């Protein structure tokens, strides 16, 4: 017996535009950031060009993040990022067990997508940490590197600029890992491409 496909409109236009813009900017920042960090004649983007592109992309990422923050503040989308405290760890472990065991046994997802909850517990925690932790951190530290005169001179006898650089790289690395894991998990949908299509037409397909 075939399952009937259900389509839920979960991604309004502003979310899709923001998401695609964010993905493009993050990709540019990762490529240029690596080119700056490991500058040599074989680097994908030459050093001077990488610095310019990285700085411009960082400015646009700041603007784009501002739109995301305001969108979550003034639209219902912000509710998806509120983590219920009661039963938090039980839900987290149930989803983890599904990802590590249940999915390979073709079991049903313990937290199917619906209009009230478009993120499962692990996704919700990851996105909250990413969007309210790593991204603001990489933006603030990035501006600190762009305008070093704004950076604290020293912290515990450690150069404030060196520490800002280290924290910026660490946050950027964390974002890179989460981004690539995110792309992989996007293939775990009704079909390997259905979650990518949802970012074009706004509809999530489930059955």
KEKEGU-394140 format. One record per residue (C-alpha): residue number from 1; residue in one letter; y, z, x. Coordinates in nm, 2 decimals. Layout:
<rs>
<r><resi>NUM</resi><resn>A</resn><Y>Y</Y><Z>Z</Z><X>X</X></r>
...
</rs>
This chain:
<rs>
<r><resi>1</resi><resn>X</resn><Y>0.00</Y><Z>0.00</Z><X>0.00</X></r>
<r><resi>2</resi><resn>X</resn><Y>0.34</Y><Z>-0.10</Z><X>0.15</X></r>
<r><resi>3</resi><resn>X</resn><Y>0.62</Y><Z>0.15</Z><X>0.17</X></r>
<r><resi>4</resi><resn>X</resn><Y>0.94</Y><Z>0.05</Z><X>-0.01</X></r>
<r><resi>5</resi><resn>X</resn><Y>1.23</Y><Z>0.02</Z><X>0.23</X></r>
<r><resi>6</resi><resn>X</resn><Y>1.53</Y><Z>0.24</Z><X>0.14</X></r>
<r><resi>7</resi><resn>X</resn><Y>1.87</Y><Z>0.16</Z><X>0.27</X></r>
<r><resi>8</resi><resn>X</resn><Y>2.13</Y><Z>0.43</Z><X>0.31</X></r>
<r><resi>9</resi><resn>X</resn><Y>2.49</Y><Z>0.35</Z><X>0.39</X></r>
<r><resi>10</resi><resn>X</resn><Y>2.56</Y><Z>0.62</Z><X>0.66</X></r>
<r><resi>11</resi><resn>X</resn><Y>2.78</Y><Z>0.44</Z><X>0.90</X></r>
<r><resi>12</resi><resn>X</resn><Y>3.13</Y><Z>0.35</Z><X>0.77</X></r>
<r><resi>13</resi><resn>X</resn><Y>3.34</Y><Z>0.08</Z><X>0.95</X></r>
<r><resi>14</resi><resn>X</resn><Y>3.54</Y><Z>0.33</Z><X>1.16</X></r>
<r><resi>15</resi><resn>X</resn><Y>3.22</Y><Z>0.49</Z><X>1.29</X></r>
<r><resi>16</resi><resn>X</resn><Y>3.07</Y><Z>0.16</Z><X>1.39</X></r>
<r><resi>17</resi><resn>X</resn><Y>3.39</Y><Z>0.04</Z><X>1.56</X></r>
<r><resi>18</resi><resn>X</resn><Y>3.42</Y><Z>0.37</Z><X>1.74</X></r>
<r><resi>19</resi><resn>X</resn><Y>3.05</Y><Z>0.37</Z><X>1.84</X></r>
<r><resi>20</resi><resn>X</resn><Y>3.05</Y><Z>0.02</Z><X>1.98</X></r>
<r><resi>21</resi><resn>X</resn><Y>3.38</Y><Z>0.08</Z><X>2.17</X></r>
<r><resi>22</resi><resn>X</resn><Y>3.25</Y><Z>0.41</Z><X>2.31</X></r>
<r><resi>23</resi><resn>X</resn><Y>2.92</Y><Z>0.24</Z><X>2.42</X></r>
<r><resi>24</resi><resn>X</resn><Y>3.11</Y><Z>-0.04</Z><X>2.60</X></r>
<r><resi>25</resi><resn>X</resn><Y>3.36</Y><Z>0.20</Z><X>2.77</X></r>
<r><resi>26</resi><resn>X</resn><Y>3.08</Y><Z>0.44</Z><X>2.88</X></r>
<r><resi>27</resi><resn>X</resn><Y>2.89</Y><Z>0.14</Z><X>3.03</X></r>
<r><resi>28</resi><resn>X</resn><Y>3.20</Y><Z>0.03</Z><X>3.22</X></r>
<r><resi>29</resi><resn>X</resn><Y>3.26</Y><Z>0.38</Z><X>3.34</X></r>
<r><resi>30</resi><resn>X</resn><Y>2.90</Y><Z>0.42</Z><X>3.46</X></r>
<r><resi>31</resi><resn>X</resn><Y>2.90</Y><Z>0.09</Z><X>3.65</X></r>
<r><resi>32</resi><resn>X</resn><Y>3.24</Y><Z>0.13</Z><X>3.81</X></r>
<r><resi>33</resi><resn>X</resn><Y>3.18</Y><Z>0.50</Z><X>3.87</X></r>
<r><resi>34</resi><resn>X</resn><Y>2.86</Y><Z>0.42</Z><X>4.07</X></r>
<r><resi>35</resi><resn>X</resn><Y>3.05</Y><Z>0.14</Z><X>4.25</X></r>
<r><resi>36</resi><resn>X</resn><Y>3.32</Y><Z>0.39</Z><X>4.36</X></r>
<r><resi>37</resi><resn>X</resn><Y>3.07</Y><Z>0.66</Z><X>4.46</X></r>
<r><resi>38</resi><resn>X</resn><Y>2.85</Y><Z>0.42</Z><X>4.66</X></r>
<r><resi>39</resi><resn>X</resn><Y>3.11</Y><Z>0.17</Z><X>4.78</X></r>
<r><resi>40</resi><resn>X</resn><Y>2.97</Y><Z>-0.09</Z><X>5.01</X></r>
<r><resi>41</resi><resn>X</resn><Y>2.97</Y><Z>-0.48</Z><X>5.04</X></r>
<r><resi>42</resi><resn>X</resn><Y>2.67</Y><Z>-0.50</Z><X>4.81</X></r>
<r><resi>43</resi><resn>X</resn><Y>2.82</Y><Z>-0.29</Z><X>4.53</X></r>
<r><resi>44</resi><resn>X</resn><Y>2.83</Y><Z>-0.46</Z><X>4.19</X></r>
<r><resi>45</resi><resn>X</resn><Y>3.21</Y><Z>-0.41</Z><X>4.15</X></r>
<r><resi>46</resi><resn>X</resn><Y>3.43</Y><Z>-0.41</Z><X>4.46</X></r>
<r><resi>47</resi><resn>X</resn><Y>3.60</Y><Z>-0.07</Z><X>4.53</X></r>
<r><resi>48</resi><resn>X</resn><Y>3.96</Y><Z>-0.16</Z><X>4.44</X></r>
<r><resi>49</resi><resn>X</resn><Y>3.86</Y><Z>-0.34</Z><X>4.12</X></r>
<r><resi>50</resi><resn>X</resn><Y>3.62</Y><Z>-0.06</Z><X>4.03</X></r>
<r><resi>51</resi><resn>X</resn><Y>3.89</Y><Z>0.20</Z><X>4.06</X></r>
<r><resi>52</resi><resn>X</resn><Y>4.13</Y><Z>0.00</Z><X>3.84</X></r>
<r><resi>53</resi><resn>X</resn><Y>3.87</Y><Z>-0.07</Z><X>3.58</X></r>
<r><resi>54</resi><resn>X</resn><Y>3.75</Y><Z>0.29</Z><X>3.58</X></r>
<r><resi>55</resi><resn>X</resn><Y>4.09</Y><Z>0.43</Z><X>3.53</X></r>
<r><resi>56</resi><resn>X</resn><Y>4.18</Y><Z>0.19</Z><X>3.25</X></r>
<r><resi>57</resi><resn>X</resn><Y>3.85</Y><Z>0.25</Z><X>3.08</X></r>
<r><resi>58</resi><resn>X</resn><Y>3.90</Y><Z>0.62</Z><X>3.11</X></r>
<r><resi>59</resi><resn>X</resn><Y>4.24</Y><Z>0.60</Z><X>2.94</X></r>
<r><resi>60</resi><resn>X</resn><Y>4.08</Y><Z>0.40</Z><X>2.65</X></r>
<r><resi>61</resi><resn>X</resn><Y>3.79</Y><Z>0.65</Z><X>2.63</X></r>
<r><resi>62</resi><resn>X</resn><Y>4.05</Y><Z>0.93</Z><X>2.59</X></r>
<r><resi>63</resi><resn>X</resn><Y>4.21</Y><Z>0.74</Z><X>2.30</X></r>
<r><resi>64</resi><resn>X</resn><Y>3.87</Y><Z>0.66</Z><X>2.15</X></r>
<r><resi>65</resi><resn>X</resn><Y>3.76</Y><Z>1.02</Z><X>2.17</X></r>
<r><resi>66</resi><resn>X</resn><Y>4.08</Y><Z>1.13</Z><X>2.00</X></r>
<r><resi>67</resi><resn>X</resn><Y>4.00</Y><Z>0.90</Z><X>1.71</X></r>
<r><resi>68</resi><resn>X</resn><Y>3.64</Y><Z>1.04</Z><X>1.70</X></r>
<r><resi>69</resi><resn>X</resn><Y>3.78</Y><Z>1.40</Z><X>1.70</X></r>
<r><resi>70</resi><resn>X</resn><Y>4.03</Y><Z>1.33</Z><X>1.42</X></r>
<r><resi>71</resi><resn>X</resn><Y>3.77</Y><Z>1.13</Z><X>1.22</X></r>
<r><resi>72</resi><resn>X</resn><Y>3.53</Y><Z>1.43</Z><X>1.23</X></r>
<r><resi>73</resi><resn>X</resn><Y>3.82</Y><Z>1.66</Z><X>1.14</X></r>
<r><resi>74</resi><resn>X</resn><Y>3.94</Y><Z>1.47</Z><X>0.84</X></r>
<r><resi>75</resi><resn>X</resn><Y>3.63</Y><Z>1.29</Z><X>0.71</X></r>
<r><resi>76</resi><resn>X</resn><Y>3.29</Y><Z>1.41</Z><X>0.58</X></r>
<r><resi>77</resi><resn>X</resn><Y>3.13</Y><Z>1.28</Z><X>0.91</X></r>
<r><resi>78</resi><resn>X</resn><Y>3.23</Y><Z>1.61</Z><X>1.08</X></r>
<r><resi>79</resi><resn>X</resn><Y>2.97</Y><Z>1.79</Z><X>0.87</X></r>
<r><resi>80</resi><resn>X</resn><Y>2.69</Y><Z>1.62</Z><X>1.05</X></r>
<r><resi>81</resi><resn>X</resn><Y>2.79</Y><Z>1.81</Z><X>1.37</X></r>
<r><resi>82</resi><resn>X</resn><Y>2.77</Y><Z>2.16</Z><X>1.21</X></r>
<r><resi>83</resi><resn>X</resn><Y>2.45</Y><Z>2.32</Z><X>1.33</X></r>
<r><resi>84</resi><resn>X</resn><Y>2.30</Y><Z>2.57</Z><X>1.07</X></r>
<r><resi>85</resi><resn>X</resn><Y>2.21</Y><Z>2.89</Z><X>1.26</X></r>
<r><resi>86</resi><resn>X</resn><Y>1.93</Y><Z>3.01</Z><X>1.03</X></r>
<r><resi>87</resi><resn>X</resn><Y>1.59</Y><Z>2.87</Z><X>1.14</X></r>
<r><resi>88</resi><resn>X</resn><Y>1.75</Y><Z>2.68</Z><X>1.43</X></r>
<r><resi>89</resi><resn>X</resn><Y>1.48</Y><Z>2.73</Z><X>1.69</X></r>
<r><resi>90</resi><resn>X</resn><Y>1.20</Y><Z>2.66</Z><X>1.44</X></r>
<r><resi>91</resi><resn>X</resn><Y>1.36</Y><Z>2.33</Z><X>1.34</X></r>
<r><resi>92</resi><resn>X</resn><Y>1.41</Y><Z>2.24</Z><X>1.71</X></r>
<r><resi>93</resi><resn>X</resn><Y>1.05</Y><Z>2.31</Z><X>1.80</X></r>
<r><resi>94</resi><resn>X</resn><Y>0.92</Y><Z>2.12</Z><X>1.50</X></r>
<r><resi>95</resi><resn>X</resn><Y>1.12</Y><Z>1.82</Z><X>1.60</X></r>
<r><resi>96</resi><resn>X</resn><Y>1.02</Y><Z>1.85</Z><X>1.97</X></r>
<r><resi>97</resi><resn>X</resn><Y>0.65</Y><Z>1.87</Z><X>1.86</X></r>
<r><resi>98</resi><resn>X</resn><Y>0.70</Y><Z>1.55</Z><X>1.65</X></r>
<r><resi>99</resi><resn>X</resn><Y>0.85</Y><Z>1.36</Z><X>1.95</X></r>
<r><resi>100</resi><resn>X</resn><Y>0.58</Y><Z>1.47</Z><X>2.19</X></r>
<r><resi>101</resi><resn>X</resn><Y>0.27</Y><Z>1.46</Z><X>1.97</X></r>
<r><resi>102</resi><resn>X</resn><Y>0.33</Y><Z>1.37</Z><X>1.61</X></r>
<r><resi>103</resi><resn>X</resn><Y>0.50</Y><Z>1.04</Z><X>1.66</X></r>
<r><resi>104</resi><resn>X</resn><Y>0.19</Y><Z>0.91</Z><X>1.85</X></r>
<r><resi>105</resi><resn>X</resn><Y>-0.03</Y><Z>1.02</Z><X>1.57</X></r>
<r><resi>106</resi><resn>X</resn><Y>0.18</Y><Z>0.82</Z><X>1.32</X></r>
<r><resi>107</resi><resn>X</resn><Y>0.28</Y><Z>1.14</Z><X>1.14</X></r>
<r><resi>108</resi><resn>X</resn><Y>0.59</Y><Z>1.15</Z><X>0.91</X></r>
<r><resi>109</resi><resn>X</resn><Y>0.91</Y><Z>1.27</Z><X>1.06</X></r>
<r><resi>110</resi><resn>X</resn><Y>0.97</Y><Z>1.64</Z><X>0.98</X></r>
<r><resi>111</resi><resn>X</resn><Y>1.34</Y><Z>1.57</Z><X>0.92</X></r>
<r><resi>112</resi><resn>X</resn><Y>1.39</Y><Z>1.23</Z><X>0.76</X></r>
<r><resi>113</resi><resn>X</resn><Y>1.73</Y><Z>1.08</Z><X>0.75</X></r>
<r><resi>114</resi><resn>X</resn><Y>1.93</Y><Z>1.13</Z><X>0.43</X></r>
<r><resi>115</resi><resn>X</resn><Y>2.29</Y><Z>1.13</Z><X>0.31</X></r>
<r><resi>116</resi><resn>X</resn><Y>2.32</Y><Z>1.51</Z><X>0.38</X></r>
<r><resi>117</resi><resn>X</resn><Y>2.16</Y><Z>1.49</Z><X>0.73</X></r>
<r><resi>118</resi><resn>X</resn><Y>2.16</Y><Z>1.18</Z><X>0.94</X></r>
<r><resi>119</resi><resn>X</resn><Y>2.06</Y><Z>1.37</Z><X>1.26</X></r>
<r><resi>120</resi><resn>X</resn><Y>1.74</Y><Z>1.55</Z><X>1.32</X></r>
<r><resi>121</resi><resn>X</resn><Y>1.78</Y><Z>1.90</Z><X>1.49</X></r>
<r><resi>122</resi><resn>X</resn><Y>1.73</Y><Z>1.77</Z><X>1.85</X></r>
<r><resi>123</resi><resn>X</resn><Y>1.97</Y><Z>1.48</Z><X>1.79</X></r>
<r><resi>124</resi><resn>X</resn><Y>2.23</Y><Z>1.72</Z><X>1.64</X></r>
<r><resi>125</resi><resn>X</resn><Y>2.22</Y><Z>1.96</Z><X>1.93</X></r>
<r><resi>126</resi><resn>X</resn><Y>2.23</Y><Z>1.67</Z><X>2.18</X></r>
<r><resi>127</resi><resn>X</resn><Y>2.53</Y><Z>1.50</Z><X>2.01</X></r>
<r><resi>128</resi><resn>X</resn><Y>2.72</Y><Z>1.83</Z><X>1.98</X></r>
<r><resi>129</resi><resn>X</resn><Y>2.67</Y><Z>1.91</Z><X>2.35</X></r>
<r><resi>130</resi><resn>X</resn><Y>2.76</Y><Z>1.55</Z><X>2.44</X></r>
<r><resi>131</resi><resn>X</resn><Y>3.07</Y><Z>1.50</Z><X>2.22</X></r>
<r><resi>132</resi><resn>X</resn><Y>3.21</Y><Z>1.85</Z><X>2.23</X></r>
<r><resi>133</resi><resn>X</resn><Y>3.10</Y><Z>1.94</Z><X>2.58</X></r>
<r><resi>134</resi><resn>X</resn><Y>3.03</Y><Z>1.66</Z><X>2.83</X></r>
<r><resi>135</resi><resn>X</resn><Y>3.28</Y><Z>1.40</Z><X>2.70</X></r>
<r><resi>136</resi><resn>X</resn><Y>3.59</Y><Z>1.63</Z><X>2.68</X></r>
<r><resi>137</resi><resn>X</resn><Y>3.49</Y><Z>1.77</Z><X>3.02</X></r>
<r><resi>138</resi><resn>X</resn><Y>3.47</Y><Z>1.43</Z><X>3.19</X></r>
<r><resi>139</resi><resn>X</resn><Y>3.80</Y><Z>1.32</Z><X>3.03</X></r>
<r><resi>140</resi><resn>X</resn><Y>3.99</Y><Z>1.63</Z><X>3.14</X></r>
<r><resi>141</resi><resn>X</resn><Y>3.85</Y><Z>1.62</Z><X>3.49</X></r>
<r><resi>142</resi><resn>X</resn><Y>3.91</Y><Z>1.25</Z><X>3.50</X></r>
<r><resi>143</resi><resn>X</resn><Y>4.28</Y><Z>1.30</Z><X>3.42</X></r>
<r><resi>144</resi><resn>X</resn><Y>4.28</Y><Z>1.57</Z><X>3.69</X></r>
<r><resi>145</resi><resn>X</resn><Y>4.17</Y><Z>1.32</Z><X>3.95</X></r>
<r><resi>146</resi><resn>X</resn><Y>4.41</Y><Z>1.05</Z><X>3.82</X></r>
<r><resi>147</resi><resn>X</resn><Y>4.70</Y><Z>1.30</Z><X>3.86</X></r>
<r><resi>148</resi><resn>X</resn><Y>4.59</Y><Z>1.53</Z><X>4.14</X></r>
<r><resi>149</resi><resn>X</resn><Y>4.92</Y><Z>1.72</Z><X>4.13</X></r>
<r><resi>150</resi><resn>X</resn><Y>4.81</Y><Z>1.86</Z><X>3.80</X></r>
<r><resi>151</resi><resn>X</resn><Y>4.49</Y><Z>2.00</Z><X>3.95</X></r>
<r><resi>152</resi><resn>X</resn><Y>4.46</Y><Z>2.36</Z><X>4.07</X></r>
<r><resi>153</resi><resn>X</resn><Y>4.52</Y><Z>2.38</Z><X>4.44</X></r>
<r><resi>154</resi><resn>X</resn><Y>4.22</Y><Z>2.60</Z><X>4.51</X></r>
<r><resi>155</resi><resn>X</resn><Y>3.96</Y><Z>2.81</Z><X>4.34</X></r>
<r><resi>156</resi><resn>X</resn><Y>3.79</Y><Z>3.09</Z><X>4.54</X></r>
<r><resi>157</resi><resn>X</resn><Y>3.90</Y><Z>2.91</Z><X>4.86</X></r>
<r><resi>158</resi><resn>X</resn><Y>3.75</Y><Z>2.59</Z><X>4.74</X></r>
<r><resi>159</resi><resn>X</resn><Y>3.97</Y><Z>2.28</Z><X>4.70</X></r>
<r><resi>160</resi><resn>X</resn><Y>4.05</Y><Z>2.24</Z><X>4.34</X></r>
<r><resi>161</resi><resn>X</resn><Y>4.05</Y><Z>1.86</Z><X>4.38</X></r>
<r><resi>162</resi><resn>X</resn><Y>3.70</Y><Z>1.86</Z><X>4.54</X></r>
<r><resi>163</resi><resn>X</resn><Y>3.57</Y><Z>2.09</Z><X>4.26</X></r>
<r><resi>164</resi><resn>X</resn><Y>3.72</Y><Z>1.87</Z><X>3.99</X></r>
<r><resi>165</resi><resn>X</resn><Y>3.56</Y><Z>1.56</Z><X>4.16</X></r>
<r><resi>166</resi><resn>X</resn><Y>3.22</Y><Z>1.74</Z><X>4.17</X></r>
<r><resi>167</resi><resn>X</resn><Y>3.25</Y><Z>1.85</Z><X>3.80</X></r>
<r><resi>168</resi><resn>X</resn><Y>3.36</Y><Z>1.50</Z><X>3.70</X></r>
<r><resi>169</resi><resn>X</resn><Y>3.06</Y><Z>1.34</Z><X>3.87</X></r>
<r><resi>170</resi><resn>X</resn><Y>2.82</Y><Z>1.60</Z><X>3.72</X></r>
<r><resi>171</resi><resn>X</resn><Y>2.95</Y><Z>1.55</Z><X>3.37</X></r>
<r><resi>172</resi><resn>X</resn><Y>2.94</Y><Z>1.17</Z><X>3.41</X></r>
<r><resi>173</resi><resn>X</resn><Y>2.58</Y><Z>1.19</Z><X>3.53</X></r>
<r><resi>174</resi><resn>X</resn><Y>2.49</Y><Z>1.40</Z><X>3.23</X></r>
<r><resi>175</resi><resn>X</resn><Y>2.65</Y><Z>1.15</Z><X>3.00</X></r>
<r><resi>176</resi><resn>X</resn><Y>2.46</Y><Z>0.86</Z><X>3.17</X></r>
<r><resi>177</resi><resn>X</resn><Y>2.13</Y><Z>1.03</Z><X>3.12</X></r>
<r><resi>178</resi><resn>X</resn><Y>2.19</Y><Z>1.11</Z><X>2.76</X></r>
<r><resi>179</resi><resn>X</resn><Y>2.31</Y><Z>0.76</Z><X>2.69</X></r>
<r><resi>180</resi><resn>X</resn><Y>2.00</Y><Z>0.59</Z><X>2.83</X></r>
<r><resi>181</resi><resn>X</resn><Y>1.77</Y><Z>0.84</Z><X>2.65</X></r>
<r><resi>182</resi><resn>X</resn><Y>1.97</Y><Z>0.77</Z><X>2.33</X></r>
<r><resi>183</resi><resn>X</resn><Y>1.91</Y><Z>0.39</Z><X>2.37</X></r>
<r><resi>184</resi><resn>X</resn><Y>1.54</Y><Z>0.46</Z><X>2.40</X></r>
<r><resi>185</resi><resn>X</resn><Y>1.52</Y><Z>0.68</Z><X>2.10</X></r>
<r><resi>186</resi><resn>X</resn><Y>1.71</Y><Z>0.42</Z><X>1.90</X></r>
<r><resi>187</resi><resn>X</resn><Y>1.40</Y><Z>0.21</Z><X>1.92</X></r>
<r><resi>188</resi><resn>X</resn><Y>1.21</Y><Z>0.47</Z><X>1.73</X></r>
<r><resi>189</resi><resn>X</resn><Y>1.30</Y><Z>0.36</Z><X>1.38</X></r>
<r><resi>190</resi><resn>X</resn><Y>1.15</Y><Z>0.16</Z><X>1.10</X></r>
<r><resi>191</resi><resn>X</resn><Y>1.14</Y><Z>-0.12</Z><X>1.35</X></r>
<r><resi>192</resi><resn>X</resn><Y>1.24</Y><Z>-0.12</Z><X>1.72</X></r>
<r><resi>193</resi><resn>X</resn><Y>1.57</Y><Z>-0.30</Z><X>1.62</X></r>
<r><resi>194</resi><resn>X</resn><Y>1.65</Y><Z>-0.14</Z><X>1.28</X></r>
<r><resi>195</resi><resn>X</resn><Y>1.87</Y><Z>0.14</Z><X>1.43</X></r>
<r><resi>196</resi><resn>X</resn><Y>2.07</Y><Z>-0.12</Z><X>1.63</X></r>
<r><resi>197</resi><resn>X</resn><Y>2.12</Y><Z>-0.33</Z><X>1.32</X></r>
<r><resi>198</resi><resn>X</resn><Y>2.26</Y><Z>-0.02</Z><X>1.14</X></r>
<r><resi>199</resi><resn>X</resn><Y>2.55</Y><Z>-0.02</Z><X>1.38</X></r>
<r><resi>200</resi><resn>X</resn><Y>2.63</Y><Z>-0.37</Z><X>1.26</X></r>
<r><resi>201</resi><resn>X</resn><Y>2.59</Y><Z>-0.35</Z><X>0.88</X></r>
<r><resi>202</resi><resn>X</resn><Y>2.62</Y><Z>0.03</Z><X>0.84</X></r>
<r><resi>203</resi><resn>X</resn><Y>2.29</Y><Z>0.08</Z><X>0.66</X></r>
<r><resi>204</resi><resn>X</resn><Y>2.00</Y><Z>0.30</Z><X>0.78</X></r>
<r><resi>205</resi><resn>X</resn><Y>1.66</Y><Z>0.17</Z><X>0.69</X></r>
<r><resi>206</resi><resn>X</resn><Y>1.38</Y><Z>0.41</Z><X>0.61</X></r>
<r><resi>207</resi><resn>X</resn><Y>1.06</Y><Z>0.41</Z><X>0.41</X></r>
</rs>
